[in-house]
Amino acid sequence: MMVPLLLGITLLSFLVIHLAPGDPVEIETEMSMKTSAQARDNLRKLYGLDKPVHVQYIDWLKRFITLDFGQSFTDGKPVIQKIKERIPVTITINLLSLVIIVLIAIPLGVISAVKQYSCFDRLTTVFVFVGFSTPTFWLALLLMLFFGVHLGILPISGIQSIDISGMSSSQRVFDWIHHLILPVCLSAFGGIAGLSRYSRSSMLEVLKQDYIRTARSKGLREPSVILVHGLSNGLMPVVTILGLSVPGLIGGSVIFETIFAIPGMGQLFYSSAMARDYPTIMGILVIGATLTLIGNLIADLSYALVDPRIRTGGT
């Protein structure tokens, strides 16, 4: 079902971006009062915008089948080349964020469930509400102001320093990590809040089951009951939510990459949207949709690792 679903996403995306006011020709010529109507028509023919929308989509789909996303309207470069230059940065930041989310959110949720209504549980609840309600762009500006301007300990833009050419290999790695601290933490903040709450709810449901009561009655130690019998069954909903969090991470890249001036797909998507660069927008949307579908597929396959009943076909 991934193939027809991807085709449906491309169709909807193509229609939506063409519904936005303005087109590439108007954006390119709005600052030039001497551009004639004939010149605008020639540009539209060059870009293929003189054809009906459904014909444009069919032409794009024919190129897409051969993995040809066309050429950018802004600089004429192949879209696939521009994406190849940007996608490693975005994937690296999202993978690091995902690792941090898993390593922090699941233990937080499990401990909150085991110690329900404790002081720790109440503090994590407050953290969750703050994480859900805090706008990402506002938090990014606060972090930049505090750590970058007032304390001066973290860089607030880019992924490397200007004088990186004179650094050794170890210094370059440290400089790269130094630049990614704020973007990665910002990207993971909301995910930690959400996943920890789902982990807590799932574990609370599992801890009420009969097999947990039976395990305790057999004299098993509490850590064994929680980690072996409870956590393995409580991870099913968490794996689902983790797979669904991939679109949020990719979508969030547009915000923090633009704010932190990181040359990733998010920043490229924002600049392309402002310029109505349709081929680049569609290329990034397709890549993002593909990564999302792959993330959901991995989540489905992970069920078999978490729940033995799926591997054996039991109920």
Secondary structure, 3 states (H helix, E strand, C coil): CHHHHHHHHHHHHHHHHHHCCCCHHHHHHCCCCCCCHHHHHHHHHHHCCCCCHHHHHHHHHHHHHCCCCCECCCCCCEHHHHHHHHHHHHHHHHHHHHHHHHHHHHHHHHHHHHCCCCHHHHHHHHHHHHHHHCCHHHHHHHHHHHHHHHCCCCCCCCCCCCCHHHCCHHHHHHHHHHHHHHHHHHHHHHHHHHHHHHHHHHHHHHHCCHHHHHHHHCCCCHHHHHHHHHHHHHHHHHHHHHHHHHHHHHHHHHHHHHHCCCCCHHHHHHHHHHHCCHHHHHHHHHHHHHHHHHHHHHHHHHHHHHCHHHHHCCC
